[in-house]
Amino acid sequence: MIAQQTAEKPTVEYGFRRAIITITVITASLLELIDTTIVNVSLPVIRGNLGATLSDISWVIAGYALANAIVVPLTGWLSTVLGRRNYFVGSIFLFTAASFMCGHSESIENLVAWRFVQGLGGGALLATSQAVLVEIFPEDQLGFANALFGIGAVVGPTLGPLIGGYLTDELSWPWIFYVNIPVGILAATLSFVLIKEPLEKMRTGAFDWQGLLLLVVGIGSLQIFLERGAEEDWFAEAYITVLAFTAGLGLIGFVLWELYKAENPVVDLSILKNRSTAFGTIFIFILGFGLYGVLFLYPQFVQILLGYTAYQSGISLLPGGISAFLTMPLLAIALKNKLSPKIMAGFGFLLFFGCSYILSLENVSSGGDIFWGDFFWAQVLRGVATAMLFVPLTTIALSGLKGAKIAQGSGLTNMARQLGGSFGLAAIATFTHYTSADHRSVLVDKIAHYGTETQQRIDMLTNAFLAKGFDLTNATQKAYMAIEGSVQRNTLQLTYNDAFFYISIFFLLCIPFLLFIPKVKNDGTPMAH
């Protein structure tokens, strides 16, 4: 049996060798995913140390995301041209070297530039790691391979803020980058020694410069449009309109060129003719929307309204990471024992609905113990839900793909998840901006109409401040500030509750559309139809 599988798929590994390769590639993907969020909690410190503006510091995140979005869909082509092992090892070294330079940056310009380089190396780690895992496991263990990769994809963004907060508080912000160096060197060395090249390779030829240019222009413009749009009130600024037009033109041109003109397309879009790959990629986009959307809203909720520190908010997210970690292997076993991936994904969307709905009911009196408090079960549901979506959807998306096409499919699905996250963040930022303005208007209007009651409240607060020794002018000022603080707090409370509620409804509405996904066998291969 082993000999037969190896003949069909020469890259399959067994025993201790497979275990070491698995740990190595998961570690490499974890490095990349942790670094997508590790800087978030350190930005205020970095901003102060480097004398950066709020607009400047946002590019520390945006530059990394932009580089990721550009390089991820190219991984299939680049791994074919350079060799998967060489490309993977080179990407780890590039990521590691850029991490060192990020930590050594003495200006915001240098940091943003090296974060972009780090993103170029890191983006390659995701798709290539997944492709390597799929190749070293037999066909009937595709679900298990995807579950192992999913551990990094799901747990990484959760661990980032926790590790970042700890290193920044206990050491200094450069250590959020230096921590990558020893791990990166070890991962690169083991990868070079152990990873084999796939036997089947895509046809290569003249480089598709036109396709690359259209991809860079389209994805780059789209990423900047999504990153900056909400802050600039979208189309109120001319350059945002130009970015939207350029993104649309670039992406449409890219698709048409790759499908009908390119002799050697830099991204093989023909794999989307496989219905499983097409539908799986669409739903992975939706998964990215939910995963990054909830992770964006929740820390703001607990830090602004409940006074959590960055490190405390990271700890409160841990139940989700732990539950996802524990769920992944169970889902792989369930897939192998003939549980339908579509049914599994349906339960995943239902649990995501439950998580978001619970969070929509929380208020400023929530909290309690940071780990075991009121948010514990919502975070557990989030972790299980993410696992129950990631594993089956990735299995569906990669079903029917073989050899070098696995890297192409992996690149597209990872790009879809990341773009889904970017769209989700942009949509949520816009929603909270306009919804908070509406809620504030209603609250201020109520205060104005409750003239006597409001005045009594102001008088009571003024007397309280007078009793503390303030003069009448300062006491009155502080009373009005207290009223304003109450309005702001209630505005944020209502805004976050609404955002979580509508996210929950969105996931509930996704469930019926799973019926359009074609059936796949339990080993991830498509059924005849």
HELIX and SHEET records of a PDB file:
HELIX    1   1 ILE A    2  GLU A    8  1                                   7    
HELIX    2   2 GLY A   15  THR A   37  1                                  23    
HELIX    3   3 ASN A   40  SER A   42  5                                   3    
HELIX    4   4 LEU A   43  LEU A   50  1                                   8    
HELIX    5   5 LEU A   54  ILE A   57  1                                   4    
HELIX    6   6 TRP A   59  VAL A   71  1                                  13    
HELIX    7   7 VAL A   72  LEU A   74  5                                   3    
HELIX    8   8 THR A   75  LEU A   82  1                                   8    
HELIX    9   9 ARG A   84  GLY A  103  1                                  20    
HELIX   10  10 ILE A  108  ILE A  136  1                                  29    
HELIX   11  11 GLU A  139  GLN A  141  5                                   3    
HELIX   12  12 LEU A  142  GLU A  170  1                                  29    
HELIX   13  13 TRP A  175  TYR A  178  1                                   4    
HELIX   14  14 ASN A  180  LEU A  194  1                                  15    
HELIX   15  15 TRP A  209  GLY A  229  1                                  21    
HELIX   16  16 TRP A  234  ALA A  236  5                                   3    
HELIX   17  17 ALA A  238  TYR A  260  1                                  23    
HELIX   18  18 LEU A  269  LYS A  273  5                                   5    
HELIX   19  19 ARG A  275  GLN A  300  1                                  26    
HELIX   20  20 PHE A  301  LEU A  305  3                                   5    
HELIX   21  21 ALA A  310  LYS A  336  1                                  27    
HELIX   22  22 PRO A  341  SER A  360  1                                  20    
HELIX   23  23 PHE A  376  LEU A  398  1                                  23    
HELIX   24  24 ALA A  404  HIS A  449  1                                  46    
HELIX   25  25 GLY A  451  ALA A  467  1                                  17    
HELIX   26  26 LEU A  472  CYS A  510  1                                  39    
HELIX   27  27 ILE A  511  PHE A  516  5                                   6    
END                                                                             
